[in-house]
Amino acid sequence: MTSRVPHSLDYLTEHKHERLLAFHDPDTGLRGAIALHSTKRGPALGGTRLRTYATTEEGILDVVRLSEAMTYKAAVARLPLGGGKAVLFADGKEHDPALRTARFLAYGRIIEELGGSFITAEDANTSVSDMGVVKRATRHVVGTSVEEGGSGDPSPVTAVGVLYGIKALADELLDTSSLSGIPIAIQGLGKVGMALAELLVAEGATVTATDVASETVERAKSTLGIAVVEPDAIFDVPCAIFAPCAYGGAINDGTLPRLTCKIIAGSANNQLQDERHGELLHERGIIYAVDYVINAGGLINVAQELAPGGYDEARARELTAGIYDTMKQMLAISRREGISTQRAAHQMALSALEIGEPATI
């Protein structure tokens, strides 16, 4: 069975996005798009990813889907923020330092033109230093360096939040408060995936991981002492918990039947290729830790830069720890109503959006 791939503009309409801005800077060759799904609870905050896409349409569809997830992530985390996201289309030229700087300056000017409706931060293949360049053209950016008054790389806090979510799930579903000896498979050892692997090893979990970058895999194997497999083989690894930490769409028609896990809990955005895969997981008895619930730590962290008193790391960590209780709340709704965790999380997000009185940062 194959899924119909929606056109990005159809998706935009069906999912009630507020705005999609596609842009091109003639002077630098920068191409990209910013999607604002909702600003009902506040300005849309979302990362900027730099990525090569097979087609422009694929990239546009990615950004509109990601922006919607950011709306729900902020709502479930009770942040006074909306959902947005940006993608910059990689063409290989961004490896030139001077051109990269020029492009991120141009990108900052584009964000400034939005008048504060969109606030960005780093994401896949962008960095704290890139955000520092953006900040030279607009104040609507978070996740800059500590020296510039920011909170730095949010990846470690995202990983901490995922760990809290995994612990809540293990407590509820594996009947254990300890991860010692629990077999966990990690797909993707990027900034968050590697940080999560380190945390899980420290907890005593039995970790198997993979990544498309062989040098990254070898580094994880030698420094963490974990087992490693080829990228496609990760779906066949016997495990209790499968953690997608790479790009979206890891759970699809081809991979879902191969999974042996009881729980899917990772840091990637849009882990399901299609919404129906959440229902298929539910039918198989596999609990899905909905991505925008479990991976909210990074958003919670950078959002603290917007607090009246400025960034407070202790406060950010305290709020991130709340993912443990949020995960248990999602499971309780799923059990009580006999629905998938995907639907339970959506209920939680819509309820927060309807309240209209978001908590302050």
Steps between C-alpha positions, in 0.01 A plus 500: 500500500639841408412841640382789289765768520312826556590813310646759736235761419222247557658409834525870584126544448387175660706560815409869530842658473515875524784573263764352271785719381732370228803719436806545283783744557651586159826631643593180687291233330326418827175307450261394773158513659345599831167352608284648775237254614352693792570816698193462720701451819783733405773548238589187307831356616677229307843396382662551164628188328743491209441199282519358151160394371424291194254766384395845611152364566642243742668779696188717508289208621760429768493855633120522517476166682776597741339836577174331598685267737662806660156645575403184685839475670473851643138445601561171682801657673273790607725760341361836381623430149365394165642263244731578212795350318747588227700306246796623299573304185857372502692511174854427619610862469417563866828330592681816393531700827460844341195398297347322798530817707349709221209259465419494872514880508254508210285247683503719812373794295214286369403403857514866602247585228250268673486745790542253784232252392778241457790429735760249393776284648744239375388166363645223284822613330488850646693612805529742789749701296256514207237643736756755616524620139120513471493709817707767326198565277208434735429468870239229430737209561582278800753227560798728450822460697520555875744785432228672296245455776345186357466147632734332253436166331156367607580142393616377844179624661292336229677174582433546872130548426494183289664315788228617739237383254665161462514459878130577530420245230725236656333553835152462351558234236809304600426512873842634589635828630848406377628483144782266598517214252209632290580446130462825305565558129588852385460605137718806442798628696481868424519768768198370693539131420859493624409690816214258562731201447737638762217548749361151441841337540541688828162356606625148428284436193620256234531726197526412131525791258556604142563806289560567133839654587744213556746716695223595743412134551862407565537785750190385689622141498844588635402767754173355629562129449163449332408255225461643150326378186451617143232771457225279359568216746399711800132422436567128553690533828318321785423771755247624752528861387566635151624861491475681164745791520564576133277664239125441491306216347695219666178317583337407173347210311838340443648535848201461731454123447868443582495660845524273804471774762225576751569875496604758240662797672749724323595858428421524127220721375220346292608145578192359328492521122123529517247547781352158434825342617416620851180301485681197360745513790208517742343192338828312540528598865810715448491819705609808309646781710368771272793702369377846595434382855829325570740727311380834641807553719688703240203731444445539874867586540529769232162646597649597834712757317176693450422511873495849658811426705688330219618142469503288817651156446364359826148608407537352151612166644216503753239554229660236278468247783124556471503289182494199735156597635373613158586159358307329778204729437499406131507129588214545748280663234586228250405225744189667633353571159641199318671715238850519360758716671508704180135594550548552872785745437292682241220537755745649748631746242156610383383543859797728571433698184134547591572623854630825362690589818847355455741487791774759505860407441 
